[in-house]
């Protein structure tokens, strides 16, 4: 009986102690229900577009500007779909195809706080802003400058196409392999024209050829006197199958030269060649008279231009389709619309990866972005001067299509690394 009482007392004491422990133990804090964090604030980074849409680039400049805009819009669409709060914006300034206009455009962009710029287009424009871009820490990505005058190591200007230090030898080798031994060069009197004329003549003469340069004032309203000089030079060389004309011009001066040359029997009797600046819709119908296109076809006109991807390349197909849908025309009329598109992509990716809007950071980072970028114009590896390092050129010629329209069609490739030419068909 006594043991039973003690057992009951122990149970009671245990329960009392358990209750007391519960009463004096600290109570757990109430856990607040989870809250949704506020969405991150949207960040905007601006890219300047220093692209001429008047002057010598009145026809082709808008195409290059539009291609850059398309790239920025595509980047923003991708960022939006990924739920990323960062966006790119752009400010366009017309450089007016002049050194003065280019500098004025950069001054306006600098005043707006811009540190990353797509453009300018011409070598003379790039040369004009070299010091300003350096001192104001503004990175410029040119989609079309190729002249040697803007080839400077360690500067803030990068160039997406291969420079003329490659195109000069390319033209000389193509001319030589086409059986040309005597060459008359008509070149506009600017950094691009004179630089490329000198490089081509120098390399052509090294191969054993003869070259005569005719440098003309591209601002004159009438170039018939210069065309007559070219005709006389061709006649002096013999005007035979070993003689050719290389014309280095832009839209306005180019059309004046071709209009006069087509009426000249001597100039109409030899082959004609051109660099990238001569692959312009300006020289074909409906922009030009069909007589000019027929003249170009009759003189077996061949143009070398920095290469773009093949038409069966998915990247190229997508770009052409999106550009055509957005702007109502195909970008294929302009080689450098493709380069402007890639230039804007490289500029945009550089800004996004940096995640710090700082020109000095962009200048150090961009070559690494370009090294790992493959776009509609191929691999964008840069050389020590910040220019495209892979010298591959398309060879194009004017063609009339079955529907009656005219275009420049790719008829071959030139590989500057091997100095080899592949022609799919004759011009």
Secondary structure, DSSP 4 states (H G I P E B T S, - for coil): -HHHHHHHHHHHHHHHHHHHHHHHSPPPPPPPPP-PPPPPPPEEEEEEEE---SGGGTTTHHHHHHHHHHHHHHHHHHHHHTT--EEEEEEEE--TTSHHHHHHHHHHHHHTT--EEEE--SHHHHHHHHHHHHHTT-EEEESS---GGG--TTSSEEEEEEPHHHHHHHHHHHHHHTT--EEEEEEESSHHHHHHHHHHHHHHHHTT-EEEEEEE-TTSS--HHHHHHHHHHHHHHTSSTTEEEEEE--HHHHHHHHHHHTT-TTGGGSEEEE-GGG--GGGSTTTS-HHHHHHHHHTT-EEEEE----TT-HHHHHHHHHHHHHHSS-GGG-HHHHHHHHHHHHHHHHHHHH-S--HHHHHHHHHHHHHT-EETTEE--B-TTSEE---EEEEEEEEE-TTS-EEEEEEEEEETTTTEEEESS--
